[in-house]
Amino acid sequence: MDADKLLDAIGMIDDRHFECGESPRAMTWRRKLIACLAAALILAGSVGTAMAVSPEFRALVFSIFQISTHETPPAADPPAPSQTQSGSPSPSGLGQLDTLSIDGIVHAHYFTSQGVVLTYEGGFYTCSYTQSGAAPSDGAFWELREEGIVNIGAKRIEFPLTHGGRTHQIIFDYAILNGKLSIRVWPQGLSQDPVGNGWNVTAIDGRADIALLSVPVLTDDHYSHDYFLLELDTLKKTDLLAAIPHDGLILDYCQPTSDLRYAFILGTDLQNGSYGYWLCDLEKNTLATLDALTGRNAFSPYFLDNSTLIFLDALGGDRFHLVSYHIPTGAQKVLLEDTTSASKCGAGYRGIQKNAGGGKHCLVFREDGSVDLMDLGSGAVLNMTGLNTKKLTTSESPDGSRILIAYEETNDRGILGYGFSSLGILNPDTGKLYMLTRDVTGNPETFCGWLNNSSVVITARDAGGAYYVYIYEFPN
């Protein structure tokens, strides 16, 4: 991919989405751009099709339990200096403002910070602001435990890596949060060369001993990436695609399954100029385009599990099928047929995102105003009669067992992001949705992810620049 075009693309990203935090898979801006483009395609669409239906799932009654007390989160004049969980003042940690029980159903915890706060599954990463992205000296991970938010520190990894004709200084912090690997990278020189200096280290689902290291390589006028498995204890590197025949491909993105059996890559074939997706069998050392494997015009794929891909099949124009593909057998299932792009809250299909990729569920908006929740693995459908689709925001929990339902407010110019007037967590297995109404102030708020399957995080800034972290614990 041409470096100048990539630099131009940076201006398309709203910086507001980068300040609150990151998923357990920390991403470079390049990967974030690819993920955002894929999400934009999968999040909107309209549907006019039949689907597989589980009678048991549809027999569930969708029930909204409205919590009577309205919550008013703190949004001005935080105590100074704020106190960390350990009781000592800190400009970069989490200073607790308050904690309360709302009708004995939802527990809310309020924090403030003068530094950087990033949300990870299971906790947070905090540090001071630094000049030019320099690695901070006070980086720390915070874990959510029964006794509260606990500072568990961070392990700093730093070593030079010479690869592709240049030397990168690899610097990152990591910790195990609630049994899962969390990583915060500190690439240097991004302002001078965001692509060439954009190495990355990301967690692999289900693994706490190794991580995926991506390193940019300049070949002629094109940047590609090489991918390595990095052992955290020894720093030993293993080329993930060493036995995969991928000469002539410019690689932009790679996602392996948690068992390291398969991976898909996104990139360009220099021989014919085609841009698309390839599926790697890391055991058989084979590589094939996703189009050739499925006989479809495949785009925006993600792994539903270690053996199943979900992807969109382009039909022409803005129409597509939603398809699942079982890799070992090649079996395919069209989950939604002849879907076309539509507005966010109009009739259509919307995938529910989990971290940087897609989740196990999607929402199907029908022209009659009804909404169905579909399980993408089984095709089972839960009719969500009574759900208000206006200003709707959704997200899926880490294991896909719960779904955030929230309503996002706009400012006087109609721009979303100015407070969540209500939010709740749906249990698809019971059909129950607990909803909390919030008295928002109109200050910018951002949904920053899940700490576990029942706790979500929202961050906010007030007019004076104060930074807030709100944690909401719902019933399991």
N, C-alpha and C positions, 0 to 999 in steps of 0.2 A: 504494500500500500504506500502511496506517495506521501512523504513526510509533510510536505506543505499542505496537502489536503487535510491531513490529520490535525495540523495546527489550526487550520480554519475551523475545523469541527469543534474545537475546544469552546469557542464562543457560543455554541448552541446549548451548552449545559448551564442550568441555573445553579449558581453557587449555593443557594439556600439548601439544596439537597445534600451538600457535602459537609455541612457544619455540625450536624447532630450526631452522626455516628456511622458505623458500617457494620455489615453483616459479619458473621464468623469467617466468611471468606473475604478477606480484605482485597480490594480490587484497585488496580491502577486506573487512572482516568480513562485509558484506552478500553479496558475491559468494561468499565462502567458505561461508556458510550455504547459499546456493542450490546450490553445487557439492556440498556435503556431503549435502544432501537428495537430489540427483540420484544421487550415488554410492551412497547407502543403498538406493535403489530398484534400481540396476543391479547391485549387488554380491551380491545374494542372490536365490535362486529355485530351483525344481526343474524338471526337464525330463522330458518323455515324448514324444519326437519323433524324426523322421528328419532327416538333414541331408545337404548336398552333401559328397561325399568325394573327395579326390584320391588315386588309388591310389599315386602316387609318394610323397606325403607320409605316407600311412599305412604304406607299406613301410619307412619309417625305423624303426630300433630305438632306443627310448628307453633310454639308458644312463646310470647314475649312477656317477660316479667319485668315490669317497670319499677325501678327503685324509687320510692316516693321522695326521699330527701335529695334536693339539688346540691351539687358540690360546687364550691367556689374556690378554685385553686389560688394560691398566693401569686401575685403578679406585680408587686411594687414594694420598694423599701425593705429589702432583705436585711437581717441583722448583720452588723459588721463588728469585728470580723466573724465570718461564719465558722462554725465548729465542725470538724470532721467527726466521723463515727468514733474515733479514738479520743476525741475531746480536745485536740490541739488545733489552733488556727492554721489554715492552709489555703493559699491562693489557688492551688491547682487540684485539690481533692474534692470530695463531695461534702458540702456543709449541710447538715440536716436542719430544715426549717420546722417541720411538723410531721406527725403521723396521726391518722385518725381512722375510725371505723365508721362506715356509712351504712346505717340501718343494719349493722351486723352482717352485711353481705359482701361489700367491697371494702378493702383496706387500701387507703391512699397514703403514700409516703412522698414528702416534698423535700427536694434538695436544691441547693444553689451552688454555683462554682464561678470562680474568676478565670478559670483556665479552659482547656479543651476537655470535653466529655464525649466519649464515643460509646455507643451501645453495642454490646456483644450478647450472644445467647448465653444466659447465665450471669451476666454482670456488666461491668463497665471498664473502660480504660480512661484514665485521666492523666493530664500532664499540663505543664505551663506552655503558653505560647512562646515560640522561638522564632528567631530571624531566619528567613530563607529556608524554612523547613528543616533546620538542624535538629538532630536527635536530642530530645530533652534529657536532663539528668534525673528528673523526678517522675518518670513514667510509672504508673502503677495500675494493676487490675484490681477490681472490686467485685467480690462474689456475693450474690444474694443467698443468704442463709436464713434459717428460722429465727436466729437472734438478731438479724438485720443485715446491713451492708458491711462487709468485712474487707479490709485492705489486705490482699494476699501478695502484694508486690509484683515484680515482673523480672523475668530472666532476659538479660540483654545478650544477643548474639551479634558479633561483629567480626567480619573477616574480608580480606580482599579476594575477588574472583576475577581471574583473567580468562576471558572467553570471547571469541569472535573478533580478536584483534584489539580489544580494549580491556581495561581493568575497572571493575565496579567495586565500590566499597559497600558490601552488604551489611546493613544494620537493621535489626528488628528486635522487638520485645515480644515475649510470649508468656502464656500461663495456661494452666488447665482450669477452666471455669466449669464447675459442676460436671467434671469428667470429660469435657470437650476442649479441644485445642483452640485457643484464641491468639491471633497474631496481629501486631501493629507494625507496619514496615515504615522505614525512614529513608527512602531513596533521595540521593542528593543530586543537585543540578537540574531539577525538573524545569526550572524557569529558563535555563539556557537550552536544554534539549529534552523536552518532555517524553519523546519516544525513545531516543537512544539511551537515556538514563532511567527509563521506566521499567526496571526489573521489579519483580514482585515475588512474595512468598505467601502462599495461601494454604489454609487447612484443607484436609481431605476428610470427608465425612467418615466418622467411625474410627479414625486413626489419631492417636495422640503422640506417636513416636516419629512419624515422618510428615513432611509437608511438601507441597508442590512449588518448586522454584522455576520461575520463567525469566529468561534472559534475552533482551533484544539483540539481534544480530543484523548488521547492515551488509547487504549483498548487492553490489552494484548500486542502484538508486532505491532499493527496496528494503524496508525493515521487515524482518521476520522474527520469530521467537523460537528458542529452544527450551525444552521443558525437562526438568530434572526432579527426581525424588530425593529430598534432602533429609538425611537422618539427623534429628535434632541433637542427639547425644554426641555423635562422632563427627558430624558435619560431612559425612561421606555423601557423594552425589552419584546418582545413577541416571543415565539418560533414558527418559521414559519411552521415547520413540526411536531408540537406536536401531532396533530390528524392524521398524516399520518403513517400507519404501516410500519416502515422501520427498525425494529430490524434485526440485522444480516447483515446490509449493511454498508460498509465502504464508506463514501461519500467524494469525491474529489472536487466536483464543483456543484453549484446550480445556476440556472438562472430563476427568476420568470418573468412573464409577467408584464407589467406596471400596469395593473388593479388588480394584485395579484390573478387572478382566477386560473392560471396554473403555474407550474414550471417544469423544467426538471432537473434531477440530474444525475451525472456521478459517477460511483463507482463500487465496487466489492461486489458480494454476497458471503459471507463467506461459505454458506452452500454448494454451488456447484462450487465456484471459478470463476464464470463467471464475466466478466468485460464489462460494457456497460451502457446504458441509460435507465432511468425510467421517466415516465411522471406522475406528481402529479396533481390531480384535488383538488385544495385547498378549493373548496366549498363543494364537495361531500366527501372529505377526502378519496380518493382512490389513489392507486398506481399500475402501471402496466409497464412492460418493453415496450420500444418502438417497439421492435421486435414483441411482442405479439399483440400489438394494430394494427400494420400495416401489419403483415404477411411478413415482409421483414427483411433483415439483416441490420439494420439501424445504421448509425454512422455519426458523425459530424453534429448534428442537431443545428438549431438556430431558434428563433422565427422571422418569417417575420412580423407578427403583433400579436395582443393579442389572436388570435384564429387559427393561421396557423403556422405550422412547415415546414421548408425546411431541407431535410436531404439527405444523400447518401445511396443507397441500394447496398451493396456489392454482386457482382455476382460470385466472385471467381477470384483468381489471383489479378490483379489490375483493374478489370472491375467493373463498377457500373452504376446504374441509378441515375439521379437527380430527386427527388420526392418532391411534396408539399402534405401536409396532413392537412385537415381541422378538428380540434380537436372535435368540438361539433357534427359534423355529421359523422366523420370517412371517409369522401370522400377523395380520393387520385387522384393525377394527375402526370403522368410521364412527366416531362418537357424535359428531354433529356434521350435517351435510349442508353444502352450499351456503356457507356463512359469508356475510358481507360487512364491510366496515360501517359503523354507526356511531352516534354520539355516546358519551360515557353512560348516561342514564336512560337512553332510549332503548327500544327493543333491540336485543342483540345478545352476544356472547362476551363474557369477560372472564379471563383466567384469574385465579387468585394467587398472587405472588407469595413465595416463601423465600426469604433471603434474596439472593440475586437471580434465582431461577423460578420456574413455575412450581405450583403446589399440586396437591392431590385432588383438589376440587376446582370447580368453576361455577359461575352464575350464568343462568340462561334467562334473559329478559324477553318476555313475550309481548306481542302487540296488544294483547288485552290487559296489560298491566301486571300480570302475574309474574312471579320470579321462582325459578327452580334452582336448587343446589344440586349439582351433579358430582358424584364420586367418579373420577376419571379412571380408576382401576376397575370398578365393577359396572359402571354405567348406571348405578342406582341414583334415584332422583328423590329429593325432598322438596315438596312444594312449600314455598315460604310466603303464604298468603298473609297480607298485612304489613309486609316490609315496605318501608318508605324508601323509594329508590332515588330521591332527590339528594344531591350532594353526598352520595354514598361512597365510602372508602372501605376497602376490605384488605385483609392480610391473613395468612395462614400461620399457625403455630409451628414450632420447630419440627414436631413429628407429624403434623398434618391432622391432629385430632381435634383442634379447636380453630375457630375462625373469628377474627375481629370484624365487627360491624360498627361503623362509625359514620357520623354525619359531619362534614367539614363545611365551615362557614366561609363567606367571601368578604372582601373589603368593599368599599363604596364604588370600586371600579369593576366589581364582579370577579375578582381574582381569588381563587381558592387558597387556603393556607392560613386563615385568620381565626383559628380556634375550632375545636371539635365540640359542638354543642351537645352531643351525646355519643356514648360508645358502650359497647357490650361485647361479650364473648359467647358465641354460639357453640353448643355441643351437638354436632350432627347425629351422634348416636341416640340422643334423647329428643332432639328438636327444640331444646330449651335455649332461650336467649335472654340473658340478664342485661338490662340496659340502664346505664347511669346517665342522668341529665346533668350537664355542666353549665354554670353561669360564666361563659367566657367573656374576656375583657376586650376582645378584638385585636389583641397583640398576636403577632405571627407565632404559630405553633406548627410543629412537625412531628409526625408519627415516626418513632425511631426504632421500633422493633419489639421483640419479645425477650424476656429474661428466662421464661420457661413456658410451659403450655397453658398457664393461667395468669401470667403477669405481663403487662405491656407497658411501654415507656413512651411518654410524650415530652418534648422539650419546648421551651418558649423563651422569648426575649421581650422585655418591656420597652417602653419608649426611652428609658434611661440606659438601655444596654445591658441590664441585669439578665443573667442566664439562669434558667430554671429547669429542673428535671422532675417530672411527675411520674410516679410508679403506681399502677393500679392492679391490685390482686383480686381476681374474681374467683368464685367457687369453682372447684375442679369439676 
